[in-house]
């Protein structure tokens, strides 16, 4: 018997020690603590008692379908089955009325529920699924004190759950206080006066008349001030008189990010005060109205989830109502925007527009479920795939291409980064490696399926071997990274020294320039990537790419979702990586180059070529003028 705790904190440690004292196999998945220092302390104390995180990293061989597949594309639809168990189709129609959704199009609410279920499948069910596949005859008991774990999907018959929702009790204790009850009745008395006060404080006089809004996800910069990956400028027009000009458009933030520039029209939606009384009464009425839908424990959980989401939806509706002339909301990172906010836009007759951020997302049925009116997608193939999928709700699909690939075209003309300029001038082939950063701490690495410390070492060892076996080639390792803590970790000291000792291999550290990764790839003879959207963007511009689709104990992770129809560009071991790298770098008649050309004519094909940002801006301007 194996006992696996979910999210642990200090008070659970004595329980785990007692179980370990009786010679039981005890593990945990994650540590809940206020600071990283406290997390380290808890992990070290448990380590002294021979209690470790679930050691997936240390296993010799893991089937991708047993774990990564569950987390990423869910071929067996575990999350969708859980979704329908919580809220059967007959109930879904009744709940849809609360959200002003037509009973004939209940898919929107189904996708909202899917968004909630996925995080539990990603962080819990997938790991348990791997462990179950490794120990199919062993009884596995998952122990959690978190109420949300009731919503995790069931992935195997030998997994049993013990969930004691103590976090729910502590939450109730916090909110049920005399002071808050008194505040509630005071709010009833002063609700109108307070609402007017808030309206004036937020300077809505200037902003309520805006008709176009950009709904941002974590600001307008991808990365941080110190580690810039790229600026989010797709929807900004250079025309100072355009609604889409950076300093004309209204920015709506749902993550409580501070205004990055003083001149921007910026509103944090969560900071706009709404009537707590109105929200409470509407939620109470909805709860009573739908109580009859509870027929079992599962449908109770579904009811609770729908009512909680309805409460959030009501708040968003009241906020959006304040922007009386808002007609179009442009959504930044479409699959991460809260569905409750998207439904609030629909309720207020605000059209939503978005561009597809990740090509691979169309194959991810566990998550990445867009609800959008007009969707600018990466290709005709993507549009047709989305049309046939039940995991989205899109009215108008417009194939335009990969919008960030514009930068690959731009930087191909004489923008050679200093890191590779000397090697390129000397006639060397340029090989860019796109990697994933590992977790910062050992206890986060143990249960990690894809980018653990061990997989990082294995990855870097392979790149070092490539540098030794490829003639006349200069290699740059580039990470999409916002934290270099791992490079100071003694665990990586030896491998980093090996890299430093290589004459033709470096790790790129320039994170001051926006789109710097695109500058490197635009000048590459070959890109080797752990799957990333930049790899798809490169292939769409005929820049050769090989996918590094294996780790030290797993292979064919991304191929399980999509193998590029199928393609020889996927590499499952070092020998394949070396052979295919040599072919693409030094063989002009390589069959792989023909495959890349074929991808341009199939999965990346779009009818209208040209600058993609200009196409999107032009279509948005037409949409604005016709709305």
C-alpha positions in Angstrom: 0.0 0.0 0.0 1.3 3.5 -0.9 -0.1 6.6 0.8 0.2 9.8 -1.2 -0.6 13.1 0.4 -1.6 16.0 -1.9 -0.9 19.6 -0.8 0.8 19.3 2.6 1.6 21.9 5.2 3.3 21.9 8.7 0.4 20.5 10.6 0.2 17.3 8.5 3.8 16.3 9.2 3.1 14.5 12.5 0.4 12.3 10.6 2.9 11.4 7.9 5.6 10.6 10.5 3.2 8.3 12.4 2.4 6.4 9.1 6.1 6.2 8.3 6.8 4.8 11.8 4.5 1.8 10.9 6.7 1.1 7.9 4.2 2.4 5.3 5.2 3.9 2.0 4.4 7.6 2.4 4.8 10.3 -0.3 3.5 13.8 -1.1 2.9 15.8 -4.2 3.4 19.5 -3.2 4.1 21.7 -0.2 1.8 24.6 0.8 3.6 27.4 2.6 3.7 31.1 2.6 7.4 31.4 1.5 9.9 29.3 -0.3 12.0 29.3 2.8 9.2 27.6 4.7 8.7 25.1 1.9 12.4 24.1 2.1 12.2 23.7 5.8 9.2 21.3 5.6 10.9 19.3 2.8 14.1 19.0 4.7 12.3 17.9 7.9 10.4 15.2 6.1 13.5 14.1 4.2 15.2 13.4 7.6 12.3 11.0 8.4 12.7 9.3 5.0 9.6 10.9 3.6 9.9 12.2 0.0 7.8 13.7 -2.8 6.4 11.2 -5.2 9.7 10.2 -7.0 8.5 10.0 -10.6 11.8 11.6 -11.6 13.7 8.5 -10.3 11.8 5.9 -12.2 13.5 4.2 -15.2 10.7 4.2 -17.7 7.3 6.0 -17.8 4.6 5.5 -20.4 3.6 9.0 -21.7 0.0 7.8 -22.1 -0.1 7.0 -18.4 0.8 10.4 -17.2 1.7 13.2 -19.6 -1.0 12.2 -21.9 -3.6 12.5 -19.1 -2.3 16.0 -18.2 -1.9 17.3 -21.7 -4.4 16.0 -24.2 -6.4 13.4 -22.2 -7.1 10.8 -24.9 -9.4 8.8 -22.7 -11.3 12.0 -21.7 -11.1 11.5 -18.0 -11.7 15.1 -17.3 -14.7 15.4 -19.6 -16.2 12.3 -18.1 -15.8 13.9 -14.6 -17.3 17.0 -16.0 -20.5 15.2 -17.2 -20.7 13.3 -14.0 -20.8 16.5 -12.0 -23.2 18.2 -14.3 -25.2 15.8 -16.5 -26.6 17.3 -19.8 -30.1 17.5 -18.3 -28.8 19.7 -15.5 -26.5 21.7 -17.7 -29.5 23.2 -19.5 -31.0 24.4 -16.2 -27.7 26.0 -15.0 -27.3 27.6 -18.4 -30.3 29.8 -17.8 -28.5 31.4 -14.9 -25.7 32.5 -17.2 -28.2 33.7 -19.9 -27.0 31.0 -22.2 -29.4 29.6 -24.8 -30.4 26.0 -23.8 -29.5 25.0 -27.4 -25.9 26.0 -26.8 -24.9 24.7 -23.4 -21.4 24.0 -24.6 -20.2 27.3 -23.1 -21.0 26.3 -19.6 -19.6 22.8 -20.2 -16.3 24.5 -21.2 -16.4 26.7 -18.1 -16.6 23.6 -15.9 -13.8 21.9 -17.9 -11.6 24.9 -17.0 -12.1 24.2 -13.3 -11.5 20.4 -13.5 -8.3 20.6 -15.5 -5.9 22.0 -12.8 -6.7 19.0 -10.6 -6.0 16.6 -13.4 -2.8 18.4 -14.3 -1.2 18.5 -10.9 -2.8 15.4 -9.2 -4.6 12.9 -11.4 -1.8 12.7 -14.0 0.8 12.0 -11.3 -1.4 9.4 -9.6 -2.0 7.9 -13.1 1.7 7.4 -13.6 2.2 5.9 -10.2 -0.7 3.5 -10.8 0.7 2.4 -14.1 4.1 1.7 -12.4 2.4 -0.2 -9.5 -0.8 -1.7 -11.1 -1.4 -4.3 -8.3 -0.7 -2.0 -5.4 -3.4 -0.2 -3.5 -2.8 3.6 -3.7 -4.4 5.9 -1.2 -4.5 9.6 -2.0 -5.0 11.8 1.1 -6.0 15.4 0.8 -7.4 18.1 3.1 -8.4 20.3 0.2 -12.1 20.5 -0.8 -11.2 21.1 -4.5 -9.7 17.6 -4.7 -13.3 16.3 -4.8 -13.2 17.6 -8.4 -10.2 15.6 -9.5 -10.8 13.0 -12.2 -10.6 9.3 -11.7 -7.9 7.6 -13.7 -7.5 4.1 -12.3 -9.2 1.5 -10.2 -6.4 0.9 -7.7 -6.5 4.6 -6.6 -8.6 5.3 -3.5 -9.2 8.8 -2.2 -9.5 10.1 1.4 -10.6 13.8 1.2 -11.3 15.7 4.5 -12.0 19.3 3.4 -10.6 21.1 6.4 -9.7 24.1 4.2 -13.5 24.6 3.6 -14.1 24.7 7.4 -11.4 27.3 8.0 -12.8 29.3 5.1 -16.3 29.3 6.7 -14.8 30.3 10.0 -13.1 33.3 8.4 -16.2 34.6 6.6 -18.8 34.0 9.3 -17.9 36.7 11.7 -20.1 39.2 13.5 -18.1 42.0 12.1 -18.8 40.8 8.5 -22.4 40.2 9.3 -22.7 43.8 10.6 -20.8 45.1 7.5 -23.3 43.2 5.3 -26.3 44.9 6.8 -24.5 48.3 6.7 -23.9 47.6 3.0 -27.6 47.1 2.4 -28.3 50.5 3.9 -25.5 52.4 2.0 -25.2 50.4 -1.2 -26.3 53.1 -3.6 -24.2 55.8 -2.0 -21.1 53.5 -2.0 -21.6 52.6 -5.6 -21.7 56.2 -6.7 -18.6 56.9 -4.7 -16.6 54.1 -6.3 -17.8 55.1 -9.7 -16.3 58.6 -9.2 -13.1 57.3 -7.6 -12.3 55.2 -10.7 -12.6 58.1 -13.1 -15.2 56.3 -15.1 -16.3 59.6 -16.6 -13.4 59.3 -19.0 -13.4 55.5 -19.4 -17.0 54.5 -19.5 -17.4 55.8 -23.1 -14.6 53.6 -24.5 -15.9 51.2 -27.1 -12.9 49.0 -27.6 -11.0 47.2 -24.8 -7.9 45.0 -24.7 -8.3 42.3 -21.9 -4.8 41.7 -20.7 -3.3 38.6 -19.2 -0.5 39.5 -16.7 0.3 42.8 -18.3 1.5 43.9 -21.7 4.9 42.2 -21.4 5.7 38.5 -21.5 8.4 38.0 -18.9 9.6 40.6 -16.3 11.4 43.8 -16.4 14.7 41.9 -15.9 13.9 39.0 -18.2 12.0 40.2 -21.2 10.8 37.6 -23.6 8.6 39.8 -25.8 6.2 42.7 -25.8 2.5 42.1 -26.5 1.9 44.6 -29.2 -0.1 42.6 -31.7 -3.3 44.7 -31.3 -1.7 48.1 -31.2 -2.0 50.4 -34.2 0.6 53.0 -35.0 -2.1 55.4 -36.1 -2.6 58.0 -33.2 -6.2 58.5 -34.2 -7.1 54.7 -34.2 -9.2 53.1 -31.5 -6.4 50.5 -31.4 -3.6 52.9 -30.6 -1.9 51.9 -27.4 -2.8 55.1 -25.7 -6.4 55.2 -26.9 -7.6 51.6 -26.3 -9.0 50.7 -22.8 -7.0 48.0 -21.0 -9.0 45.7 -18.7 -6.9 43.6 -16.3 -8.3 40.6 -14.4 -5.0 39.7 -12.6 -4.6 42.9 -10.5 -1.5 43.9 -12.4 -0.5 47.6 -11.9 -0.6 50.0 -14.8 2.8 49.6 -16.6 2.7 53.1 -18.2 1.1 56.2 -16.8 -0.4 57.2 -20.2 -2.3 53.9 -20.6 -6.1 53.7 -19.9 -5.9 50.9 -17.4 -8.5 49.3 -15.2 -8.1 46.4 -12.7 -11.5 44.7 -12.9 -11.1 43.1 -9.4 -10.6 46.5 -7.8 -13.9 47.9 -9.1 -16.3 47.7 -6.2 -19.6 46.1 -6.9 -22.7 45.7 -4.8 -22.0 42.8 -2.4 -25.7 42.8 -1.4 -26.8 42.4 -5.0 -24.3 39.6 -5.6 -25.3 37.8 -2.4 -29.0 38.0 -3.1 -28.7 36.9 -6.7 -26.4 34.0 -5.7 -28.8 33.0 -2.9 -31.8 33.1 -5.2 -29.9 31.0 -7.8 -28.9 28.5 -5.2 -32.5 28.0 -4.0 -33.8 27.9 -7.6 -31.4 25.1 -8.6 -31.4 23.0 -5.3 -33.7 20.4 -6.9 -31.0 19.5 -9.4 -29.0 17.8 -6.5 -29.6 14.1 -6.7 -26.3 12.7 -5.5 -22.9 13.7 -4.1 -21.5 14.3 -7.6 -24.4 16.5 -8.6 -24.0 18.4 -5.3 -20.4 19.1 -6.2 -21.6 20.2 -9.7 -24.3 22.5 -8.1 -21.7 24.0 -5.8 -19.3 24.7 -8.6 -21.9 26.2 -10.9 -23.2 28.5 -8.1 -19.7 29.6 -7.2 -19.0 30.4 -10.9 -22.4 32.2 -11.1 -21.4 34.4 -8.2 -18.2 35.5 -10.0 -20.2 35.9 -13.2 -22.6 38.2 -11.5 -19.8 40.4 -10.3 -18.2 40.6 -13.7 -21.6 41.4 -15.3 -22.0 44.4 -12.9 -18.5 45.6 -13.7 -18.9 45.3 -17.5 -22.3 47.2 -17.3 -20.4 50.2 -16.1 -18.7 50.5 -19.5 -21.9 51.5 -21.3 -20.5 52.0 -24.8 -18.2 49.0 -24.9 -18.7 47.0 -28.1 -15.6 44.9 -28.6 -13.2 43.1 -26.2 -9.9 41.9 -27.6 -8.7 38.9 -25.5 -5.0 38.5 -24.7 -4.1 34.8 -24.3 -7.6 33.5 -25.2 -7.5 30.1 -23.3 -6.5 31.7 -20.0 -9.2 34.4 -19.9 -11.8 33.5 -17.2 -14.8 32.0 -18.8 -17.0 33.9 -16.3 -15.7 37.2 -17.8 -16.2 36.0 -21.3 -19.8 35.1 -20.5 -20.3 38.5 -18.9 -19.1 40.1 -22.1 -21.7 38.1 -24.0 -24.4 39.0 -21.5 -23.6 42.7 -22.1 -23.6 42.2 -25.9 -19.8 42.8 -26.2 -18.2 40.9 -29.0 -15.0 39.1 -28.2 -12.0 38.8 -30.5 -8.7 36.8 -30.1 -5.7 35.4 -31.9 -4.6 31.8 -31.4 -1.6 31.8 -29.1 -0.5 28.2 -29.4 -1.0 25.9 -32.4 -0.6 22.8 -30.2 -3.6 23.9 -28.0 -6.1 22.6 -30.6 -5.1 19.1 -29.6 -5.4 19.7 -25.8 -8.8 18.5 -24.9 -8.2 18.8 -21.1 -7.8 22.5 -21.3 -7.3 25.3 -23.9 -11.1 25.6 -24.6 -11.7 29.0 -26.2 -15.1 30.8 -26.1 -14.7 33.5 -28.7 -16.8 35.3 -31.3 -14.0 36.0 -33.9 -10.9 33.9 -33.7 -7.8 34.5 -35.8 -6.2 31.1 -36.1 -2.8 29.8 -37.3 -3.9 27.9 -40.4 -6.7 26.4 -42.5 -5.9 23.1 -40.8 -6.3 24.6 -37.4 -9.6 26.2 -38.4 -11.0 22.9 -39.7 -9.9 21.0 -36.7 -11.5 23.5 -34.3 -14.8 23.4 -36.3 -15.0 19.6 -35.7 -14.0 19.8 -32.0 -16.4 19.9 -29.1 -13.8 21.6 -26.9 -14.5 25.2 -28.0 -17.2 27.6 -28.9 -16.2 29.9 -31.8 -18.6 31.7 -34.1 -16.2 33.0 -36.8 -12.8 31.4 -37.6 -10.3 33.4 -39.6 -7.0 31.7 -40.7 -4.2 34.3 -40.7 -1.0 32.5 -39.7 1.3 32.6 -36.7 1.3 36.3 -35.8 4.7 36.2 -34.0 6.3 34.6 -37.1 6.3 38.2 -38.5 9.4 38.8 -36.4 11.2 35.8 -37.9 10.7 37.4 -41.3 11.8 40.8 -40.0 15.0 39.6 -38.3 16.1 37.5 -41.2 17.3 40.6 -42.9 20.6 41.6 -41.3 19.7 41.4 -37.6 22.4 39.0 -36.5 22.7 38.8 -32.7 26.2 39.3 -31.3 26.2 35.9 -29.7 26.3 34.2 -33.1 27.7 36.9 -35.4 31.4 35.8 -35.2 30.5 32.1 -35.8 28.2 33.0 -38.7 30.9 35.3 -40.2 33.3 32.3 -40.0 30.9 30.2 -42.1 29.8 27.9 -39.2 26.3 26.4 -39.1 24.1 27.9 -36.4 22.1 25.5 -34.3 19.7 27.0 -31.7 18.4 24.8 -28.9 15.1 25.7 -27.2 14.9 24.2 -23.8 12.6 24.3 -20.7 13.8 25.6 -17.4 13.8 23.0 -14.5 12.0 23.6 -11.1 14.0 25.6 -8.6 13.9 23.0 -5.8 14.5 19.3 -5.5 11.1 18.6 -3.9 9.4 20.2 -6.9 11.6 18.2 -9.3 10.8 14.7 -7.9 7.1 14.5 -9.0 7.7 16.5 -12.3 6.9 14.5 -15.4 8.6 16.6 -18.1 11.3 19.0 -16.9 12.8 17.5 -13.7 16.4 18.1 -12.7 17.3 14.6 -14.1 15.7 15.3 -17.5 17.5 18.7 -17.6 20.9 17.0 -17.0 20.0 14.3 -19.7 19.0 17.1 -22.1 22.2 19.1 -21.6 24.4 16.0 -21.9 22.8 15.2 -25.2 23.5 18.8 -26.5 27.1 18.5 -25.3 27.4 15.3 -27.3 25.9 17.0 -30.3 28.5 19.8 -30.0 31.2 17.2 -30.1 29.8 15.2 -33.0 28.7 18.0 -35.4 31.5 19.5 -37.4 31.7 23.3 -38.2 28.6 24.0 -36.0 28.1 26.7 -33.3 25.3 25.8 -30.8 23.3 28.3 -28.6 21.1 27.0 -25.9 18.2 29.3 -25.3 15.6 29.1 -22.5 12.3 30.7 -22.2 13.0 31.8 -18.7 12.2 34.4 -16.1 14.3 32.9 -13.3 17.9 31.9 -13.5 17.9 30.4 -9.9 18.6 26.9 -11.2 22.0 28.0 -12.7 23.2 28.8 -9.2 22.2 25.3 -8.0 25.1 23.1 -7.0 23.2 20.1 -8.6 23.9 21.7 -12.1 27.4 22.9 -11.3 29.2 20.0 -13.1 27.1 20.1 -16.3 27.3 23.9 -16.5 31.1 23.7 -16.2 31.1 21.1 -19.1 29.2 23.6 -21.2 31.6 26.4 -20.3 34.5 24.3 -21.4 33.0 23.7 -24.9 34.4 25.9 -27.6 31.3 25.8 -29.8 28.5 25.8 -27.2 27.0 28.6 -25.1 23.9 29.3 -23.1 22.3 32.5 -24.2 21.8 35.1 -21.4 20.4 38.1 -23.3 17.0 38.8 -21.8 17.1 42.6 -22.2 15.9 42.6 -25.8 12.3 41.8 -26.7 11.9 38.9 -29.2 15.6 38.0 -28.9 14.8 34.3 -29.3 13.2 35.2 -32.6 16.4 37.0 -33.7 18.4 33.8 -32.9 16.0 31.5 -34.7 15.7 33.7 -37.7 19.4 33.3 -38.3 19.6 29.6 -37.5 20.4 26.7 -39.9 18.6 24.4 -37.5 16.4 24.6 -34.4 16.1 21.8 -31.9 13.3 22.3 -29.5 11.4 20.8 -26.6 8.0 21.6 -27.9 7.3 25.3 -27.9 5.2 27.6 -30.1 8.3 29.2 -31.5 9.2 25.9 -33.1 5.9 25.9 -35.0 6.5 29.5 -36.0 9.9 28.6 -37.3 8.5 25.7 -39.4 5.8 28.0 -40.8 8.7 30.1 -42.2 10.6 27.0 -43.5 13.3 27.2 -40.8 14.3 23.6 -40.1 13.2 22.2 -36.7 13.7 18.9 -34.9 11.6 18.1 -31.8 13.4 16.7 -28.8 10.5 14.5 -27.7 12.0 12.4 -24.9 13.5 12.6 -21.4 15.7 10.3 -19.4 12.7 8.1 -18.6 9.9 9.0 -21.0 9.5 9.5 -24.8 6.8 10.5 -27.3 5.1 13.0 -24.9 4.0 15.5 -27.5 3.7 12.9 -30.2 0.9 11.4 -28.2 -1.1 14.6 -28.8 0.1 15.3 -32.4 3.0 13.9 -34.4 2.9 16.3 -37.3 0.9 14.0 -39.6 3.3 12.0 -39.0 6.7 13.5 -39.3 10.4 12.5 -39.2 11.0 15.8 -37.3 10.2 14.0 -34.0 13.3 12.6 -32.2 13.0 9.9 -29.5 16.6 9.3 -28.7 20.1 10.8 -29.2 20.9 8.6 -32.2 17.9 9.9 -34.1 18.7 13.5 -33.0 22.3 13.3 -34.3 21.4 11.6 -37.5 18.6 14.0 -38.4 20.7 17.0 -37.3 23.4 16.0 -39.7 20.9 15.5 -42.5 19.3 18.9 -42.1 22.6 20.7 -41.6 24.8 19.1 -44.3 22.6 17.3 -46.8 20.9 19.7 -49.3 18.7 16.9 -50.6 17.5 15.8 -47.2 14.1 14.1 -47.2 13.4 16.1 -44.0 13.6 19.4 -45.9 10.8 18.0 -48.2 8.7 17.2 -45.1 9.1 20.8 -43.9 7.9 22.1 -47.2 5.0 19.7 -47.1 4.0 21.0 -43.6 3.8 24.5 -45.2 1.3 23.2 -47.7 -0.8 21.3 -45.1 -1.0 22.0 -41.4 0.5 25.6 -41.7 -1.2 26.6 -44.9 -3.1 29.9 -45.2 -4.5 31.4 -48.4 -3.6 35.0 -47.8 0.1 35.6 -47.2 1.7 38.7 -45.9 2.3 40.5 -42.6 -0.1 38.9 -40.1 -0.3 41.8 -37.7 -1.4 44.1 -40.6 -4.0 41.6 -41.6 -5.4 41.4 -38.0 -5.3 45.2 -37.5 -7.1 45.7 -40.8 -9.8 43.2 -40.0 -10.3 44.7 -36.5 -10.6 48.2 -38.0 -13.3 46.9 -40.3 -15.1 45.1 -37.4 -15.0 48.3 -35.4 -16.4 50.4 -38.1 -19.3 47.9 -38.7 -20.2 47.6 -35.1 
